[in-house]
């Protein structure tokens, strides 16, 4: 039995602290700027034809506002409950929070280290951030498998062997797409999946999460993706899309394909 889910991550919209290059981390809970709300609305319009089955967001205000704006533009799931999870928070920067990024770089230099691997006093290490990401990803896989099992156990539910299980989802990707992506019609690609999950989080956190996908889980990347693109922080409201396949519901060995990374054509 194969089980597939779509996993879409969006970075929160801009805040005035982003614009001024001041670290927010977890301790600065700044709302979106006027530009940030425009970005979130643009991301919502871009994803308006995507039928999500679940939506999760960091519990920090900038992510919550972004998630609400995206759903507010959706044609199918405006009333879908957004579930907030502290595991999706931005990396904690300790004493550097609320201070210019230049200060963090100076702290790292004084310690003889490089950003972003440097951990300021009271902050999270990259390993700790990755552990949060791993924990949440495994939770998502388990949730989706339980959903499929529940559907499968219904008396009227067709067996997967009939080929009718799963739901048909449409995605608006026009560039930055993987060659492994299913065939597309016009500018819209489609695939059959068991769940389609939107996650709204933060830049440094997501960069570590994607690093976990690549280094620990051997994620397949688009052929045209460069190393600098892989290590760069997503633009505000940039969207990355992954398809996860779990053979025989094996949560320990997911097959992950990156459909696109830091998609920003809506901006």
C-alpha positions in Angstrom: 0.0 0.0 0.0 1.5 3.4 -1.0 0.3 6.6 0.7 1.0 10.0 -0.8 0.6 13.5 0.6 1.4 17.0 -0.6 3.2 19.2 1.8 3.4 22.9 1.0 5.3 25.4 3.1 4.9 29.2 2.9 7.2 31.7 4.7 5.3 34.5 6.5 4.9 38.0 5.0 7.1 41.0 5.6 7.2 42.9 8.9 8.9 46.2 9.5 11.6 44.3 11.4 12.3 42.3 8.2 12.6 45.5 6.2 15.0 47.0 8.8 17.0 43.7 9.0 16.3 43.3 12.7 16.1 39.7 14.1 12.7 38.7 15.4 13.2 35.1 16.3 10.5 34.0 18.9 10.8 36.9 21.3 9.6 39.7 18.9 6.0 39.1 17.9 5.6 41.8 15.2 2.5 42.0 13.0 2.8 42.1 9.2 3.5 45.4 7.5 1.3 46.9 4.8 3.6 45.2 2.3 3.4 42.0 4.3 -0.4 41.9 4.0 -0.2 42.6 0.3 2.3 39.7 -0.1 0.1 37.3 1.9 -3.0 38.3 -0.2 -0.9 37.7 -3.4 0.1 34.3 -2.1 -3.5 33.5 -1.3 -4.6 34.5 -4.8 -1.8 32.3 -6.3 -3.0 29.3 -4.2 -6.7 30.1 -4.5 -7.5 27.0 -6.5 -5.6 24.6 -4.3 -7.9 22.5 -2.1 -6.1 22.0 1.2 -7.1 19.2 3.6 -5.1 20.7 6.6 -3.6 24.0 7.5 -0.9 24.5 10.2 0.8 27.7 11.2 3.4 28.9 13.6 1.7 30.5 16.6 3.7 33.8 16.1 1.5 36.7 14.9 3.2 37.3 11.5 2.7 33.6 10.5 -0.9 33.5 11.8 -1.8 36.6 9.8 -0.2 35.1 6.7 -2.1 31.8 7.0 -5.4 33.6 7.5 -4.8 35.8 4.4 -4.0 32.8 2.3 -7.1 30.9 3.4 -9.2 34.1 3.0 -8.5 34.0 -0.8 -9.1 30.3 -1.2 -12.1 29.1 -3.3 -12.5 25.8 -1.5 -11.4 26.0 2.1 -11.9 29.4 3.6 -13.6 27.9 6.6 -10.9 25.3 7.2 -9.5 25.5 10.8 -5.9 26.8 11.1 -4.1 24.8 13.7 -1.3 26.7 15.5 1.8 24.8 16.6 4.8 26.1 18.6 7.1 23.6 16.8 6.7 25.8 13.7 8.2 28.9 15.4 11.2 30.7 14.0 14.6 29.8 15.3 15.2 31.3 18.8 18.1 33.9 18.7 18.3 34.6 22.4 20.1 37.9 23.3 20.2 38.8 19.6 16.4 39.1 19.2 15.3 42.6 18.6 18.7 43.6 17.5 20.1 44.3 14.0 21.4 41.3 12.0 24.7 43.0 11.9 25.0 42.5 15.7 24.5 38.8 15.3 27.3 38.7 12.6 29.5 40.7 15.0 28.8 38.2 17.8 29.6 35.3 15.5 32.9 36.9 14.4 33.9 37.6 18.0 33.3 33.9 18.8 35.3 32.8 15.8 32.2 31.3 14.1 30.2 31.9 11.0 26.5 32.8 10.6 24.1 31.0 10.5 25.7 28.2 12.5 26.6 30.5 15.4 24.2 30.3 18.4 23.9 33.4 20.5 23.4 33.1 24.3 19.9 31.9 25.0 19.3 30.9 21.4 18.7 27.5 19.7 21.4 25.5 18.0 20.8 24.4 14.4 20.4 20.8 15.7 17.7 21.9 18.1 15.8 23.6 15.3 16.2 20.6 13.1 14.8 18.4 15.9 11.7 20.5 16.1 11.3 20.2 12.3 11.8 16.5 12.4 9.3 16.1 15.2 6.6 18.1 13.4 7.2 16.4 10.1 6.8 12.9 11.7 3.6 14.2 13.4 2.3 15.3 10.0 3.0 11.9 8.4 1.3 10.1 11.2 -1.7 12.3 11.1 -2.1 11.8 7.4 -1.7 8.0 7.7 -4.3 7.9 10.4 -6.7 9.9 8.2 -6.2 7.5 5.3 -6.8 4.5 7.7 -10.0 6.1 9.0 -11.3 6.6 5.4 -10.3 3.1 4.5 -12.2 1.6 7.4 -15.5 3.1 6.4 -17.9 0.5 5.1 -18.5 2.4 1.9 -14.8 3.2 1.3 -13.3 1.7 -1.9 -10.1 -0.3 -1.6 -6.9 1.3 -2.8 -6.5 -1.6 -5.2 -9.4 -0.2 -7.2 -7.4 2.9 -8.0 -10.1 5.2 -6.7 -8.6 6.2 -3.4 -7.1 9.6 -2.9 -8.2 13.0 -4.2 -7.3 14.9 -7.3 -5.5 18.2 -6.5 -4.6 21.1 -8.8 -1.5 23.2 -8.3 -0.6 26.5 -10.1 3.2 26.0 -10.6 4.5 27.7 -13.7 8.3 27.5 -13.1 10.9 26.1 -10.7 9.2 22.8 -11.1 10.7 19.3 -10.8 11.0 17.2 -13.9 9.5 14.4 -11.8 6.3 16.4 -11.4 3.2 14.7 -13.0 2.0 16.0 -16.3 0.5 19.4 -16.4 -2.3 21.0 -18.4 -1.5 24.6 -19.4 0.1 26.3 -16.4 -1.5 24.1 -13.8 -0.2 20.7 -12.6 -2.3 18.1 -11.0 -1.8 14.9 -9.0 -3.8 12.4 -6.9 -3.0 12.4 -3.2 -4.4 11.3 0.1 -3.8 14.7 1.9 -2.7 18.2 0.9 -1.2 20.1 3.8 -0.3 23.8 4.0 2.2 24.9 6.6 3.1 28.6 7.3 6.3 29.1 9.1 9.5 31.2 9.0 12.7 31.6 7.0 15.5 30.3 9.1 13.3 27.5 10.5 12.3 26.4 7.0 15.9 26.5 5.7 16.8 24.0 8.5 13.7 21.9 7.7 14.6 21.7 4.0 18.2 20.8 5.1 16.8 17.9 7.1 14.8 16.7 4.1 17.9 16.8 1.9 20.6 15.5 4.2 18.6 13.1 6.4 15.8 11.9 4.1 17.5 12.1 0.7 14.9 14.4 -0.8 14.9 14.5 -4.6 15.5 18.1 -5.8 14.6 19.8 -9.1 17.4 19.3 -11.6 18.0 23.0 -12.2 18.3 23.9 -8.5 21.7 25.4 -7.5 23.4 25.0 -4.1 23.0 28.7 -3.4 19.3 28.4 -4.0 19.1 25.5 -1.7 20.8 27.3 1.1 19.2 30.7 0.7 16.3 31.9 2.9 12.9 32.1 1.2 11.6 35.5 0.2 8.6 36.6 2.2 5.6 34.4 1.3 7.8 32.3 -0.9 6.2 28.8 -1.4 8.0 25.4 -1.4 6.1 22.2 -2.4 7.0 18.6 -1.5 5.3 15.4 -2.3 5.7 12.6 0.3 5.2 8.9 -0.5 5.1 6.4 2.3 5.3 2.8 1.1 3.3 0.5 3.3 2.7 3.4 5.6 6.4 3.3 6.7 7.0 6.5 8.5 10.7 5.9 8.8 11.5 5.8 5.1 9.5 8.5 3.3 10.2 9.2 -0.4 10.3 13.0 -0.7 10.3 14.9 -4.0 10.7 18.7 -4.1 8.4 20.0 -6.7 9.5 23.6 -6.3 11.5 25.6 -3.8 10.9 29.2 -2.7 8.4 29.9 -5.6 7.8 33.6 -5.7 6.1 34.3 -9.1 3.1 35.8 -7.2 5.2 38.6 -5.9 
